[in-house]
Amino acid sequence: MITLHHLQTSRSSRIIWLLEALGVEYALITHKRGADMRSGADLAAVHPLGKAPTLIDGDLVLVESSAVLRYIAGRYGNGKFVPAPGTNAHAKHDEWLDYAESSLMMPLMFSLLGLMTGGLPPALEGFAKPELAKALDYIGAGLGEGPYLMGAELTLADMQMSYCLALLEAGGFLAGRPALTAYWQRLQAEPGFQRTLEIGGPIVMPFG
Ligand SMILES: N[C@@H](CCC(=O)N[C@@H](CS)C(=O)NCC(=O)O)C(=O)O
């Protein structure tokens, strides 16, 4: 059976959502953050990186949200929540999965660090602010009429983006972005997301 190592207020919420939406049986082990917000020895004992999500399925120990989402959907999903392989939509969907944790996450993390530390040094602020604005423009343009990132159907890309949207909201970065705010509200209304909150608790800590 699958075991999901979940850290409170974290990216592993994405995986709870997918497992619940597919109705896959799994065991959930919830780890607590320390006062420094880091994971502890209990998660480091499971994987050398000590990161959540960490998924165990038989001999497989897997980290990185997008890899874990792809693995579960590929192995247990019967094609659900992923555009058909070999199509442009599949390639674009892969792009969103990777984009969320790479080109979007870098300026988002810098911007959150700026909030937590009372402001970034000018060189970093000069990178993070326009880069985050460009990223939000890009997601808004990709979303278009929606209602989901890939159009009519909820996909892994929306689950992946949910954690980013929660961070963006917590940092106040969705202000003045009605289309992205409405998208985030739609995702939060999804039954699978609601179930995720019930099982895993809030997905991010409030800032400020
Ligand atoms: N890119 C990785 C990031 C994993 C990650 O940084 N997870 C955070 C939780 S949101 C974590 O485990 N933090 C605890 C720590 O680093 O001490 C992914 O998408 O899974």
The ligand as a Gaussian input file, in Angstrom:
#p B3LYP/6-31G(d) Opt

LIG

0 1
 N       10.200000      20.943000      -5.066000
 C        9.809000      20.103000      -3.964000
 C        9.869000      20.944000      -2.685000
 C        9.698000      20.116000      -1.426000
 C        9.721000      20.995000      -0.195000
 O       10.525000      21.955000      -0.077000
 N        8.841000      20.708000       0.764000
 C        8.788000      21.486000       1.966000
 C        7.332000      21.564000       2.447000
 S        6.324000      22.598000       1.482000
 C        9.559000      20.825000       3.081000
 O        9.584000      19.621000       3.159000
 N       10.154000      21.632000       3.971000
 C       10.781000      21.162000       5.155000
 C       12.244000      21.452000       5.200000
 O       12.832000      21.716000       4.147000
 O       12.786000      21.391000       6.296000
 C        8.408000      19.544000      -4.227000
 O        7.694000      20.069000      -5.085000
 O        8.023000      18.557000      -3.598000

